[in-house]
Amino acid sequence: MKLHAVCCVLVLSGCATATSPGASVGASVAQGARSHEEILPEPVRLESTAGTFLVHPNNARDFSRLLAGEPTQNQYISISDVP
């Protein structure tokens, strides 16, 4: 029984460390993702009595309306609202 367990562990550890053929493709995708990160705009800093928020520029106007208590088209929730 112990020999069987040792063989299983060795096979599973070999599978976990083996490189797959798609590993080089994944690396090129990761490199492409890194180049897209450089293009992203800087976040907008919104300050309120609740704190300072870094928001994507596309959401800055809507989020500032939310902080002011005005209705918005998007629904925003806080972590404390999640059950």
PyMOL Python script that loads the backbone (N, CA, C, O; Angstrom):
from pymol import cmd

cmd.read_pdbstr("""\
ATOM      1  N   MET A   1       0.826  -1.197   0.000  1.00  0.00           N
ATOM      2  CA  MET A   1       0.000   0.000   0.000  1.00  0.00           C
ATOM      3  C   MET A   1       0.869   1.259   0.000  1.00  0.00           C
ATOM      4  O   MET A   1       0.572   2.228  -0.699  1.00  0.00           O
ATOM      5  N   LYS A   2       1.948   1.234   0.794  1.00  0.00           N
ATOM      6  CA  LYS A   2       2.820   2.398   0.842  1.00  0.00           C
ATOM      7  C   LYS A   2       3.516   2.604  -0.497  1.00  0.00           C
ATOM      8  O   LYS A   2       3.711   3.744  -0.919  1.00  0.00           O
ATOM      9  N   LEU A   3       3.890   1.531  -1.164  1.00  0.00           N
ATOM     10  CA  LEU A   3       4.554   1.636  -2.446  1.00  0.00           C
ATOM     11  C   LEU A   3       3.610   2.261  -3.479  1.00  0.00           C
ATOM     12  O   LEU A   3       4.015   3.091  -4.293  1.00  0.00           O
ATOM     13  N   HIS A   4       2.354   1.845  -3.426  1.00  0.00           N
ATOM     14  CA  HIS A   4       1.355   2.405  -4.339  1.00  0.00           C
ATOM     15  C   HIS A   4       1.185   3.907  -4.093  1.00  0.00           C
ATOM     16  O   HIS A   4       1.102   4.680  -5.047  1.00  0.00           O
ATOM     17  N   ALA A   5       1.133   4.320  -2.846  1.00  0.00           N
ATOM     18  CA  ALA A   5       0.981   5.739  -2.513  1.00  0.00           C
ATOM     19  C   ALA A   5       2.196   6.539  -2.965  1.00  0.00           C
ATOM     20  O   ALA A   5       2.046   7.650  -3.474  1.00  0.00           O
ATOM     21  N   VAL A   6       3.388   5.998  -2.789  1.00  0.00           N
ATOM     22  CA  VAL A   6       4.614   6.682  -3.203  1.00  0.00           C
ATOM     23  C   VAL A   6       4.645   6.832  -4.724  1.00  0.00           C
ATOM     24  O   VAL A   6       5.035   7.881  -5.237  1.00  0.00           O
ATOM     25  N   CYS A   7       4.240   5.794  -5.439  1.00  0.00           N
ATOM     26  CA  CYS A   7       4.214   5.855  -6.909  1.00  0.00           C
ATOM     27  C   CYS A   7       3.221   6.917  -7.382  1.00  0.00           C
ATOM     28  O   CYS A   7       3.507   7.666  -8.316  1.00  0.00           O
ATOM     29  N   CYS A   8       2.064   6.981  -6.743  1.00  0.00           N
ATOM     30  CA  CYS A   8       1.067   7.989  -7.106  1.00  0.00           C
ATOM     31  C   CYS A   8       1.600   9.400  -6.877  1.00  0.00           C
ATOM     32  O   CYS A   8       1.400  10.283  -7.711  1.00  0.00           O
ATOM     33  N   VAL A   9       2.270   9.611  -5.765  1.00  0.00           N
ATOM     34  CA  VAL A   9       2.820  10.923  -5.468  1.00  0.00           C
ATOM     35  C   VAL A   9       3.890  11.305  -6.489  1.00  0.00           C
ATOM     36  O   VAL A   9       3.940  12.455  -6.927  1.00  0.00           O
ATOM     37  N   LEU A  10       4.743  10.358  -6.871  1.00  0.00           N
ATOM     38  CA  LEU A  10       5.779  10.635  -7.854  1.00  0.00           C
ATOM     39  C   LEU A  10       5.184  10.966  -9.217  1.00  0.00           C
ATOM     40  O   LEU A  10       5.659  11.878  -9.894  1.00  0.00           O
ATOM     41  N   VAL A  11       4.152  10.237  -9.624  1.00  0.00           N
ATOM     42  CA  VAL A  11       3.517  10.501 -10.916  1.00  0.00           C
ATOM     43  C   VAL A  11       2.848  11.864 -10.896  1.00  0.00           C
ATOM     44  O   VAL A  11       2.986  12.634 -11.847  1.00  0.00           O
ATOM     45  N   LEU A  12       2.124  12.175  -9.825  1.00  0.00           N
ATOM     46  CA  LEU A  12       1.442  13.461  -9.741  1.00  0.00           C
ATOM     47  C   LEU A  12       2.429  14.628  -9.686  1.00  0.00           C
ATOM     48  O   LEU A  12       2.184  15.680 -10.276  1.00  0.00           O
ATOM     49  N   SER A  13       3.531  14.443  -8.985  1.00  0.00           N
ATOM     50  CA  SER A  13       4.515  15.525  -8.934  1.00  0.00           C
ATOM     51  C   SER A  13       5.197  15.691 -10.287  1.00  0.00           C
ATOM     52  O   SER A  13       5.554  16.808 -10.663  1.00  0.00           O
ATOM     53  N   GLY A  14       5.382  14.600 -11.021  1.00  0.00           N
ATOM     54  CA  GLY A  14       5.943  14.699 -12.367  1.00  0.00           C
ATOM     55  C   GLY A  14       5.004  15.432 -13.309  1.00  0.00           C
ATOM     56  O   GLY A  14       5.449  16.221 -14.143  1.00  0.00           O
ATOM     57  N   CYS A  15       3.706  15.177 -13.181  1.00  0.00           N
ATOM     58  CA  CYS A  15       2.726  15.868 -14.020  1.00  0.00           C
ATOM     59  C   CYS A  15       2.662  17.356 -13.678  1.00  0.00           C
ATOM     60  O   CYS A  15       2.457  18.193 -14.556  1.00  0.00           O
ATOM     61  N   ALA A  16       2.835  17.670 -12.427  1.00  0.00           N
ATOM     62  CA  ALA A  16       2.736  19.063 -12.001  1.00  0.00           C
ATOM     63  C   ALA A  16       3.929  19.878 -12.477  1.00  0.00           C
ATOM     64  O   ALA A  16       3.804  21.082 -12.698  1.00  0.00           O
ATOM     65  N   THR A  17       5.082  19.238 -12.637  1.00  0.00           N
ATOM     66  CA  THR A  17       6.269  19.987 -13.034  1.00  0.00           C
ATOM     67  C   THR A  17       6.542  19.934 -14.526  1.00  0.00           C
ATOM     68  O   THR A  17       7.404  20.664 -15.015  1.00  0.00           O
ATOM     69  N   ALA A  18       5.829  19.087 -15.264  1.00  0.00           N
ATOM     70  CA  ALA A  18       6.054  18.980 -16.711  1.00  0.00           C
ATOM     71  C   ALA A  18       5.515  20.226 -17.407  1.00  0.00           C
ATOM     72  O   ALA A  18       4.467  20.757 -17.039  1.00  0.00           O
ATOM     73  N   THR A  19       6.252  20.680 -18.420  1.00  0.00           N
ATOM     74  CA  THR A  19       5.787  21.836 -19.181  1.00  0.00           C
ATOM     75  C   THR A  19       4.871  21.366 -20.296  1.00  0.00           C
ATOM     76  O   THR A  19       5.114  20.333 -20.921  1.00  0.00           O
ATOM     77  N   SER A  20       3.841  22.113 -20.535  1.00  0.00           N
ATOM     78  CA  SER A  20       2.903  21.766 -21.590  1.00  0.00           C
ATOM     79  C   SER A  20       3.319  22.454 -22.883  1.00  0.00           C
ATOM     80  O   SER A  20       4.049  23.444 -22.839  1.00  0.00           O
ATOM     81  N   PRO A  21       2.870  21.953 -24.038  1.00  0.00           N
ATOM     82  CA  PRO A  21       3.217  22.600 -25.304  1.00  0.00           C
ATOM     83  C   PRO A  21       2.661  24.020 -25.403  1.00  0.00           C
ATOM     84  O   PRO A  21       3.231  24.849 -26.112  1.00  0.00           O
ATOM     85  N   GLY A  22       1.577  24.313 -24.717  1.00  0.00           N
ATOM     86  CA  GLY A  22       0.988  25.642 -24.769  1.00  0.00           C
ATOM     87  C   GLY A  22       1.667  26.641 -23.851  1.00  0.00           C
ATOM     88  O   GLY A  22       1.252  27.799 -23.792  1.00  0.00           O
ATOM     89  N   ALA A  23       2.709  26.220 -23.127  1.00  0.00           N
ATOM     90  CA  ALA A  23       3.373  27.122 -22.186  1.00  0.00           C
ATOM     91  C   ALA A  23       4.037  28.287 -22.901  1.00  0.00           C
ATOM     92  O   ALA A  23       4.018  29.412 -22.401  1.00  0.00           O
ATOM     93  N   SER A  24       4.623  28.033 -24.063  1.00  0.00           N
ATOM     94  CA  SER A  24       5.253  29.131 -24.789  1.00  0.00           C
ATOM     95  C   SER A  24       4.201  30.077 -25.358  1.00  0.00           C
ATOM     96  O   SER A  24       4.442  31.281 -25.458  1.00  0.00           O
ATOM     97  N   VAL A  25       3.040  29.546 -25.732  1.00  0.00           N
ATOM     98  CA  VAL A  25       1.958  30.401 -26.212  1.00  0.00           C
ATOM     99  C   VAL A  25       1.455  31.273 -25.076  1.00  0.00           C
ATOM    100  O   VAL A  25       1.190  32.458 -25.275  1.00  0.00           O
ATOM    101  N   GLY A  26       1.321  30.698 -23.880  1.00  0.00           N
ATOM    102  CA  GLY A  26       0.876  31.464 -22.724  1.00  0.00           C
ATOM    103  C   GLY A  26       1.849  32.571 -22.381  1.00  0.00           C
ATOM    104  O   GLY A  26       1.440  33.649 -21.950  1.00  0.00           O
ATOM    105  N   ALA A  27       3.130  32.316 -22.567  1.00  0.00           N
ATOM    106  CA  ALA A  27       4.127  33.343 -22.279  1.00  0.00           C
ATOM    107  C   ALA A  27       4.000  34.502 -23.258  1.00  0.00           C
ATOM    108  O   ALA A  27       4.160  35.662 -22.879  1.00  0.00           O
ATOM    109  N   SER A  28       3.713  34.187 -24.516  1.00  0.00           N
ATOM    110  CA  SER A  28       3.568  35.276 -25.479  1.00  0.00           C
ATOM    111  C   SER A  28       2.305  36.067 -25.218  1.00  0.00           C
ATOM    112  O   SER A  28       2.279  37.277 -25.441  1.00  0.00           O
ATOM    113  N   VAL A  29       1.248  35.401 -24.746  1.00  0.00           N
ATOM    114  CA  VAL A  29       0.018  36.105 -24.392  1.00  0.00           C
ATOM    115  C   VAL A  29       0.267  37.011 -23.193  1.00  0.00           C
ATOM    116  O   VAL A  29      -0.225  38.138 -23.145  1.00  0.00           O
ATOM    117  N   ALA A  30       1.029  36.516 -22.228  1.00  0.00           N
ATOM    118  CA  ALA A  30       1.348  37.335 -21.054  1.00  0.00           C
ATOM    119  C   ALA A  30       2.181  38.544 -21.465  1.00  0.00           C
ATOM    120  O   ALA A  30       1.992  39.635 -20.928  1.00  0.00           O
ATOM    121  N   GLN A  31       3.090  38.363 -22.400  1.00  0.00           N
ATOM    122  CA  GLN A  31       3.894  39.486 -22.883  1.00  0.00           C
ATOM    123  C   GLN A  31       3.002  40.510 -23.572  1.00  0.00           C
ATOM    124  O   GLN A  31       3.195  41.714 -23.406  1.00  0.00           O
ATOM    125  N   GLY A  32       2.010  40.031 -24.358  1.00  0.00           N
ATOM    126  CA  GLY A  32       1.081  40.928 -25.024  1.00  0.00           C
ATOM    127  C   GLY A  32       0.222  41.670 -24.024  1.00  0.00           C
ATOM    128  O   GLY A  32      -0.085  42.845 -24.224  1.00  0.00           O
ATOM    129  N   ALA A  33      -0.174  41.003 -22.949  1.00  0.00           N
ATOM    130  CA  ALA A  33      -0.979  41.655 -21.917  1.00  0.00           C
ATOM    131  C   ALA A  33      -0.174  42.749 -21.230  1.00  0.00           C
ATOM    132  O   ALA A  33      -0.716  43.803 -20.896  1.00  0.00           O
ATOM    133  N   ARG A  34       1.114  42.505 -21.016  1.00  0.00           N
ATOM    134  CA  ARG A  34       1.949  43.519 -20.384  1.00  0.00           C
ATOM    135  C   ARG A  34       2.072  44.763 -21.262  1.00  0.00           C
ATOM    136  O   ARG A  34       2.110  45.885 -20.756  1.00  0.00           O
ATOM    137  N   SER A  35       2.135  44.561 -22.571  1.00  0.00           N
ATOM    138  CA  SER A  35       2.248  45.719 -23.454  1.00  0.00           C
ATOM    139  C   SER A  35       0.948  46.519 -23.465  1.00  0.00           C
ATOM    140  O   SER A  35       0.981  47.735 -23.657  1.00  0.00           O
ATOM    141  N   HIS A  36      -0.205  45.858 -23.263  1.00  0.00           N
ATOM    142  CA  HIS A  36      -1.478  46.575 -23.195  1.00  0.00           C
ATOM    143  C   HIS A  36      -1.606  47.375 -21.905  1.00  0.00           C
ATOM    144  O   HIS A  36      -2.277  48.407 -21.880  1.00  0.00           O
ATOM    145  N   GLU A  37      -0.972  46.910 -20.839  1.00  0.00           N
ATOM    146  CA  GLU A  37      -1.028  47.635 -19.570  1.00  0.00           C
ATOM    147  C   GLU A  37      -0.363  49.001 -19.688  1.00  0.00           C
ATOM    148  O   GLU A  37      -0.754  49.945 -19.001  1.00  0.00           O
ATOM    149  N   GLU A  38       0.621  49.107 -20.539  1.00  0.00           N
ATOM    150  CA  GLU A  38       1.330  50.374 -20.702  1.00  0.00           C
ATOM    151  C   GLU A  38       0.442  51.411 -21.380  1.00  0.00           C
ATOM    152  O   GLU A  38       0.666  52.611 -21.221  1.00  0.00           O
ATOM    153  N   ILE A  39      -0.556  50.967 -22.130  1.00  0.00           N
ATOM    154  CA  ILE A  39      -1.426  51.866 -22.870  1.00  0.00           C
ATOM    155  C   ILE A  39      -2.567  52.395 -21.989  1.00  0.00           C
ATOM    156  O   ILE A  39      -3.145  53.437 -22.297  1.00  0.00           O
ATOM    157  N   LEU A  40      -2.890  51.706 -20.922  1.00  0.00           N
ATOM    158  CA  LEU A  40      -4.021  52.093 -20.077  1.00  0.00           C
ATOM    159  C   LEU A  40      -3.809  53.481 -19.476  1.00  0.00           C
ATOM    160  O   LEU A  40      -2.696  53.827 -19.081  1.00  0.00           O
ATOM    161  N   PRO A  41      -4.876  54.269 -19.407  1.00  0.00           N
ATOM    162  CA  PRO A  41      -4.753  55.607 -18.817  1.00  0.00           C
ATOM    163  C   PRO A  41      -4.597  55.535 -17.301  1.00  0.00           C
ATOM    164  O   PRO A  41      -4.961  54.545 -16.667  1.00  0.00           O
ATOM    165  N   GLU A  42      -4.061  56.585 -16.751  1.00  0.00           N
ATOM    166  CA  GLU A  42      -3.869  56.663 -15.302  1.00  0.00           C
ATOM    167  C   GLU A  42      -5.220  56.800 -14.610  1.00  0.00           C
ATOM    168  O   GLU A  42      -6.123  57.445 -15.144  1.00  0.00           O
ATOM    169  N   PRO A  43      -5.373  56.198 -13.423  1.00  0.00           N
ATOM    170  CA  PRO A  43      -6.639  56.347 -12.698  1.00  0.00           C
ATOM    171  C   PRO A  43      -6.843  57.773 -12.204  1.00  0.00           C
ATOM    172  O   PRO A  43      -5.886  58.509 -11.960  1.00  0.00           O
ATOM    173  N   VAL A  44      -8.103  58.140 -12.063  1.00  0.00           N
ATOM    174  CA  VAL A  44      -8.471  59.466 -11.577  1.00  0.00           C
ATOM    175  C   VAL A  44      -8.677  59.376 -10.070  1.00  0.00           C
ATOM    176  O   VAL A  44      -9.322  58.444  -9.588  1.00  0.00           O
ATOM    177  N   ARG A  45      -8.135  60.335  -9.321  1.00  0.00           N
ATOM    178  CA  ARG A  45      -8.276  60.345  -7.866  1.00  0.00           C
ATOM    179  C   ARG A  45      -9.492  61.193  -7.495  1.00  0.00           C
ATOM    180  O   ARG A  45      -9.566  62.378  -7.819  1.00  0.00           O
ATOM    181  N   LEU A  46     -10.451  60.550  -6.802  1.00  0.00           N
ATOM    182  CA  LEU A  46     -11.628  61.254  -6.307  1.00  0.00           C
ATOM    183  C   LEU A  46     -11.570  61.276  -4.790  1.00  0.00           C
ATOM    184  O   LEU A  46     -11.438  60.228  -4.159  1.00  0.00           O
ATOM    185  N   GLU A  47     -11.666  62.450  -4.203  1.00  0.00           N
ATOM    186  CA  GLU A  47     -11.617  62.580  -2.752  1.00  0.00           C
ATOM    187  C   GLU A  47     -12.987  62.959  -2.234  1.00  0.00           C
ATOM    188  O   GLU A  47     -13.671  63.805  -2.810  1.00  0.00           O
ATOM    189  N   SER A  48     -13.385  62.325  -1.137  1.00  0.00           N
ATOM    190  CA  SER A  48     -14.664  62.623  -0.500  1.00  0.00           C
ATOM    191  C   SER A  48     -14.497  62.476   1.005  1.00  0.00           C
ATOM    192  O   SER A  48     -13.412  62.154   1.489  1.00  0.00           O
ATOM    193  N   THR A  49     -15.569  62.713   1.734  1.00  0.00           N
ATOM    194  CA  THR A  49     -15.505  62.546   3.190  1.00  0.00           C
ATOM    195  C   THR A  49     -15.345  61.079   3.562  1.00  0.00           C
ATOM    196  O   THR A  49     -14.870  60.763   4.653  1.00  0.00           O
ATOM    197  N   ALA A  50     -15.741  60.177   2.660  1.00  0.00           N
ATOM    198  CA  ALA A  50     -15.607  58.740   2.923  1.00  0.00           C
ATOM    199  C   ALA A  50     -14.194  58.241   2.670  1.00  0.00           C
ATOM    200  O   ALA A  50     -13.838  57.150   3.116  1.00  0.00           O
ATOM    201  N   GLY A  51     -13.389  59.014   1.967  1.00  0.00           N
ATOM    202  CA  GLY A  51     -12.019  58.608   1.682  1.00  0.00           C
ATOM    203  C   GLY A  51     -11.607  59.008   0.287  1.00  0.00           C
ATOM    204  O   GLY A  51     -12.293  59.780  -0.383  1.00  0.00           O
ATOM    205  N   THR A  52     -10.484  58.478  -0.145  1.00  0.00           N
ATOM    206  CA  THR A  52      -9.953  58.756  -1.475  1.00  0.00           C
ATOM    207  C   THR A  52     -10.107  57.502  -2.319  1.00  0.00           C
ATOM    208  O   THR A  52      -9.793  56.400  -1.870  1.00  0.00           O
ATOM    209  N   PHE A  53     -10.588  57.674  -3.539  1.00  0.00           N
ATOM    210  CA  PHE A  53     -10.835  56.557  -4.433  1.00  0.00           C
ATOM    211  C   PHE A  53     -10.057  56.771  -5.723  1.00  0.00           C
ATOM    212  O   PHE A  53     -10.004  57.882  -6.251  1.00  0.00           O
ATOM    213  N   LEU A  54      -9.452  55.694  -6.228  1.00  0.00           N
ATOM    214  CA  LEU A  54      -8.820  55.716  -7.540  1.00  0.00           C
ATOM    215  C   LEU A  54      -9.777  55.040  -8.499  1.00  0.00           C
ATOM    216  O   LEU A  54     -10.130  53.875  -8.315  1.00  0.00           O
ATOM    217  N   VAL A  55     -10.201  55.771  -9.531  1.00  0.00           N
ATOM    218  CA  VAL A  55     -11.248  55.301 -10.432  1.00  0.00           C
ATOM    219  C   VAL A  55     -10.741  55.383 -11.869  1.00  0.00           C
ATOM    220  O   VAL A  55      -9.981  56.286 -12.219  1.00  0.00           O
ATOM    221  N   HIS A  56     -11.166  54.440 -12.686  1.00  0.00           N
ATOM    222  CA  HIS A  56     -10.835  54.478 -14.117  1.00  0.00           C
ATOM    223  C   HIS A  56     -11.453  55.740 -14.716  1.00  0.00           C
ATOM    224  O   HIS A  56     -12.570  56.103 -14.347  1.00  0.00           O
ATOM    225  N   PRO A  57     -10.762  56.411 -15.622  1.00  0.00           N
ATOM    226  CA  PRO A  57     -11.279  57.661 -16.194  1.00  0.00           C
ATOM    227  C   PRO A  57     -12.663  57.530 -16.836  1.00  0.00           C
ATOM    228  O   PRO A  57     -13.434  58.490 -16.834  1.00  0.00           O
ATOM    229  N   ASN A  58     -12.985  56.359 -17.380  1.00  0.00           N
ATOM    230  CA  ASN A  58     -14.304  56.165 -17.984  1.00  0.00           C
ATOM    231  C   ASN A  58     -15.424  56.200 -16.944  1.00  0.00           C
ATOM    232  O   ASN A  58     -16.564  56.522 -17.279  1.00  0.00           O
ATOM    233  N   ASN A  59     -15.114  55.874 -15.685  1.00  0.00           N
ATOM    234  CA  ASN A  59     -16.121  55.813 -14.634  1.00  0.00           C
ATOM    235  C   ASN A  59     -16.059  56.999 -13.682  1.00  0.00           C
ATOM    236  O   ASN A  59     -16.839  57.056 -12.731  1.00  0.00           O
ATOM    237  N   ALA A  60     -15.170  57.933 -13.906  1.00  0.00           N
ATOM    238  CA  ALA A  60     -14.939  59.011 -12.941  1.00  0.00           C
ATOM    239  C   ALA A  60     -16.172  59.884 -12.749  1.00  0.00           C
ATOM    240  O   ALA A  60     -16.541  60.180 -11.612  1.00  0.00           O
ATOM    241  N   ARG A  61     -16.810  60.298 -13.825  1.00  0.00           N
ATOM    242  CA  ARG A  61     -17.967  61.192 -13.688  1.00  0.00           C
ATOM    243  C   ARG A  61     -19.134  60.476 -13.006  1.00  0.00           C
ATOM    244  O   ARG A  61     -19.797  61.046 -12.139  1.00  0.00           O
ATOM    245  N   ASP A  62     -19.381  59.224 -13.402  1.00  0.00           N
ATOM    246  CA  ASP A  62     -20.478  58.461 -12.809  1.00  0.00           C
ATOM    247  C   ASP A  62     -20.211  58.201 -11.321  1.00  0.00           C
ATOM    248  O   ASP A  62     -21.122  58.295 -10.498  1.00  0.00           O
ATOM    249  N   PHE A  63     -18.958  57.875 -10.983  1.00  0.00           N
ATOM    250  CA  PHE A  63     -18.628  57.583  -9.590  1.00  0.00           C
ATOM    251  C   PHE A  63     -18.677  58.839  -8.731  1.00  0.00           C
ATOM    252  O   PHE A  63     -19.057  58.771  -7.562  1.00  0.00           O
ATOM    253  N   SER A  64     -18.301  59.982  -9.291  1.00  0.00           N
ATOM    254  CA  SER A  64     -18.387  61.224  -8.515  1.00  0.00           C
ATOM    255  C   SER A  64     -19.851  61.577  -8.246  1.00  0.00           C
ATOM    256  O   SER A  64     -20.175  62.111  -7.185  1.00  0.00           O
ATOM    257  N   ARG A  65     -20.735  61.280  -9.202  1.00  0.00           N
ATOM    258  CA  ARG A  65     -22.171  61.485  -8.966  1.00  0.00           C
ATOM    259  C   ARG A  65     -22.667  60.560  -7.856  1.00  0.00           C
ATOM    260  O   ARG A  65     -23.494  60.957  -7.035  1.00  0.00           O
ATOM    261  N   LEU A  66     -22.159  59.327  -7.834  1.00  0.00           N
ATOM    262  CA  LEU A  66     -22.540  58.372  -6.795  1.00  0.00           C
ATOM    263  C   LEU A  66     -22.103  58.875  -5.423  1.00  0.00           C
ATOM    264  O   LEU A  66     -22.862  58.796  -4.458  1.00  0.00           O
ATOM    265  N   LEU A  67     -20.873  59.394  -5.339  1.00  0.00           N
ATOM    266  CA  LEU A  67     -20.382  59.909  -4.062  1.00  0.00           C
ATOM    267  C   LEU A  67     -21.178  61.132  -3.599  1.00  0.00           C
ATOM    268  O   LEU A  67     -21.287  61.386  -2.400  1.00  0.00           O
ATOM    269  N   ALA A  68     -21.727  61.880  -4.543  1.00  0.00           N
ATOM    270  CA  ALA A  68     -22.533  63.058  -4.202  1.00  0.00           C
ATOM    271  C   ALA A  68     -23.965  62.673  -3.825  1.00  0.00           C
ATOM    272  O   ALA A  68     -24.738  63.522  -3.382  1.00  0.00           O
ATOM    273  N   GLY A  69     -24.323  61.392  -3.999  1.00  0.00           N
ATOM    274  CA  GLY A  69     -25.664  60.943  -3.640  1.00  0.00           C
ATOM    275  C   GLY A  69     -26.667  61.036  -4.775  1.00  0.00           C
ATOM    276  O   GLY A  69     -27.865  60.856  -4.558  1.00  0.00           O
ATOM    277  N   GLU A  70     -26.198  61.313  -5.978  1.00  0.00           N
ATOM    278  CA  GLU A  70     -27.082  61.416  -7.131  1.00  0.00           C
ATOM    279  C   GLU A  70     -27.280  60.032  -7.753  1.00  0.00           C
ATOM    280  O   GLU A  70     -26.416  59.169  -7.598  1.00  0.00           O
ATOM    281  N   PRO A  71     -28.386  59.803  -8.445  1.00  0.00           N
ATOM    282  CA  PRO A  71     -28.602  58.505  -9.094  1.00  0.00           C
ATOM    283  C   PRO A  71     -27.642  58.310 -10.274  1.00  0.00           C
ATOM    284  O   PRO A  71     -27.271  59.271 -10.949  1.00  0.00           O
ATOM    285  N   THR A  72     -27.252  57.074 -10.508  1.00  0.00           N
ATOM    286  CA  THR A  72     -26.337  56.747 -11.602  1.00  0.00           C
ATOM    287  C   THR A  72     -26.928  55.631 -12.447  1.00  0.00           C
ATOM    288  O   THR A  72     -27.842  54.929 -12.015  1.00  0.00           O
ATOM    289  N   GLN A  73     -26.400  55.471 -13.658  1.00  0.00           N
ATOM    290  CA  GLN A  73     -26.851  54.392 -14.522  1.00  0.00           C
ATOM    291  C   GLN A  73     -26.274  53.055 -14.081  1.00  0.00           C
ATOM    292  O   GLN A  73     -26.941  52.028 -14.202  1.00  0.00           O
ATOM    293  N   ASN A  74     -25.050  53.050 -13.575  1.00  0.00           N
ATOM    294  CA  ASN A  74     -24.399  51.822 -13.120  1.00  0.00           C
ATOM    295  C   ASN A  74     -24.672  51.603 -11.646  1.00  0.00           C
ATOM    296  O   ASN A  74     -24.844  52.551 -10.879  1.00  0.00           O
ATOM    297  N   GLN A  75     -24.709  50.328 -11.263  1.00  0.00           N
ATOM    298  CA  GLN A  75     -24.898  49.997  -9.855  1.00  0.00           C
ATOM    299  C   GLN A  75     -23.539  49.676  -9.248  1.00  0.00           C
ATOM    300  O   GLN A  75     -22.816  48.819  -9.758  1.00  0.00           O
ATOM    301  N   TYR A  76     -23.195  50.346  -8.183  1.00  0.00           N
ATOM    302  CA  TYR A  76     -21.939  50.117  -7.487  1.00  0.00           C
ATOM    303  C   TYR A  76     -22.260  49.557  -6.100  1.00  0.00           C
ATOM    304  O   TYR A  76     -23.193  50.013  -5.438  1.00  0.00           O
ATOM    305  N   ILE A  77     -21.474  48.562  -5.667  1.00  0.00           N
ATOM    306  CA  ILE A  77     -21.637  47.999  -4.335  1.00  0.00           C
ATOM    307  C   ILE A  77     -20.303  48.028  -3.625  1.00  0.00           C
ATOM    308  O   ILE A  77     -19.247  48.024  -4.257  1.00  0.00           O
ATOM    309  N   SER A  78     -20.360  48.056  -2.316  1.00  0.00           N
ATOM    310  CA  SER A  78     -19.125  47.997  -1.540  1.00  0.00           C
ATOM    311  C   SER A  78     -18.918  46.565  -1.070  1.00  0.00           C
ATOM    312  O   SER A  78     -19.829  45.740  -1.140  1.00  0.00           O
ATOM    313  N   ILE A  79     -17.749  46.288  -0.604  1.00  0.00           N
ATOM    314  CA  ILE A  79     -17.437  44.941  -0.121  1.00  0.00           C
ATOM    315  C   ILE A  79     -18.331  44.596   1.056  1.00  0.00           C
ATOM    316  O   ILE A  79     -18.688  43.430   1.228  1.00  0.00           O
ATOM    317  N   SER A  80     -18.701  45.564   1.863  1.00  0.00           N
ATOM    318  CA  SER A  80     -19.533  45.293   3.020  1.00  0.00           C
ATOM    319  C   SER A  80     -20.981  44.950   2.613  1.00  0.00           C
ATOM    320  O   SER A  80     -21.729  44.404   3.423  1.00  0.00           O
ATOM    321  N   ASP A  81     -21.387  45.266   1.351  1.00  0.00           N
ATOM    322  CA  ASP A  81     -22.717  44.937   0.893  1.00  0.00           C
ATOM    323  C   ASP A  81     -22.847  43.493   0.425  1.00  0.00           C
ATOM    324  O   ASP A  81     -23.961  42.983   0.304  1.00  0.00           O
ATOM    325  N   VAL A  82     -21.723  42.827   0.160  1.00  0.00           N
ATOM    326  CA  VAL A  82     -21.745  41.452  -0.330  1.00  0.00           C
ATOM    327  C   VAL A  82     -21.999  40.514   0.846  1.00  0.00           C
ATOM    328  O   VAL A  82     -21.343  40.633   1.881  1.00  0.00           O
ATOM    329  N   PRO A  83     -22.943  39.582   0.704  1.00  0.00           N
ATOM    330  CA  PRO A  83     -23.233  38.679   1.831  1.00  0.00           C
ATOM    331  C   PRO A  83     -22.096  37.747   2.161  1.00  0.00           C
ATOM    332  O   PRO A  83     -22.207  36.940   3.084  1.00  0.00           O
TER     333      PRO A  83
END
""", "prot")
cmd.dss("prot")
cmd.show_as("cartoon", "prot")
cmd.util.cbc("prot")
cmd.orient("prot")
